[in-house]
Amino acid sequence: MDMDDLVWQASNYRGLSPGRVSLLLEHGHLDLVTHVAAERGEWFCAEAAVEELCRSGDFERALSVMEPFVVTGWRAALYAKAEILLRAGCRTEEALDLVCRDEADGLSTGECCIVAEMLGKAGRIDEAIELLAPRLNESSSLLSVLVEITNGQDRDERVLELIAPRADRARQARGEEHRDYAFSEAQELQAQVLERAGRADEAIRILRRDITGHRFLAPTALTVYAGLLARHGRLEELRVLAASQDAHTALDIYAGALRRHGRAEEAETVMRNAIAADDWVGYRAWLSSMLLAEGRLDDAIAVAEPGFGWYDCSNLLAPLAHLLLDRPEELLRLVEHPSVVPHYGHEEFQHWWRAWALAGLGRFDEAIAAAEADPRPWADLRIVKADLLRKAGRLDAAADELRALGTIRAREELCEILILQGRAAEAIAVHPTVTEQRAAEPKPAPRGENGYSLEPPF
């Protein structure tokens, strides 16, 4: 087992992908997954097998699955082993010995986050806080971890003490030439801790002062404030916010809150009025998605239709199509609507959605014709054909197409088909190894001393 291969797998989602491993487990092949993890050094097999074994309480077997990966010295595997020991419940010290060092200064920022999380899971919250506290100025990620691990641990007052100076710094930085972006989220985290401590009114009051005074750096501060108002039923304040601040950010939160309070017609009216005043793509996207969720496909299309020809039409068309991928009849109605003519490089989506809908309706020949009509196919047409055969329920024919093709990608797709057919061992045998996958990766172009490619631009 090679650490470089493991890093490459984890970074690129290669080897047996998490989705294919999940499919194996869904079909009851835990023993096969654990075997493949050890035999082929498949990281995602190891991760998924460990999770399944820990869930069933078989911690010793989980440790045996992870051990070959730990031996490589890869830190991700080391942390995974520590996680197993923590979940076992009686081996806390052993787990912490794996990830903790004698001197906190020896930890990178990322490692400090992981050790703090481990201490939190072990119930040693105060130690985690003391590890993080002197290093909070290094990165906002440390502040986020502090908030996360102390949730529900009765340490909110201590956390607020640590957040306060960073939040104040962010407020002051708004008016300074050199803004302190490192802690731009501190105000939001402060509000989050106040809310969970039962001090929502105080959180709202502080954020209101920041918003109205424009004393905030992170653009998400407005979203956080609007969300606070929505969660606590402050609908009138939320309406005023949407009218006086950035309506593109807050209006959909207001409309969503109205809908959750049983005022769906009012929410629809609010958004239709907004479209009439400012025909922004975001308003149409939100309203069309809401109407589709209510089963009003024709109304959803009517709302989105005027924007189908806009430059960013995919922001309107794609959300509707994605919601209908498992409803082929309605998807076909959408993509065959006369106004659905994507522009500016989005044409391929129309071909793919139409082909997918036709295959789902069992109209395979028409689906292939739709795919072939795409002047810029999104993948090898033979892979596309196999995918459409699978969608149409013709697994044997799909498998035959992929076997005949025989490429790395085809073998990966064939693996899924064989799992669905109940032929898991054959699926593993046909799936390319990590070595094969890496060998098939395109090699980066050679570069000169100045960093520019040495290959000709033609």
Secondary structure, DSSP 8 states (H G I E B T S, - for coil): --HHHHHHHHHHT-SS-HHHHHHHHHTT-HHHHHHHHHHH--HHHHHHHHHHHHHTT-HHHHHHHHHHHHHTT-HHHHHHHHHHHHHHSS-HHHHHHHH--S-GGGS-HHHHHHHHHHHHHTT-HHHHHHHHGGGTTT-HHHHHHHHHHTTTTT-HHHHHHHHHHHHHHHHHHTTSSS--GGGTTHHHHHHHHHHHTT-HHHHHHHHHHHHHTT----THHHHHHHHHHHHTT-HHHHHHHHHHS-HHHHHHHHHHHHHHTT-HHHHHHHHHHHHHH---HHHHHHHHHHHHHTT-HHHHHHHHGGGTTSTTTHHHHHHHHHHTTT-HHHHHHHHTSTT----TT-HHHHHHHHHHHHHHTT-HHHHHHHHHT-SS-SS-HHHHHHHHHHHTT-HHHHHHHHHHH--HHHHHHHHHHHHHTT-HHHHHHHS--HHHHHHHS-----B-TTS-B-S---
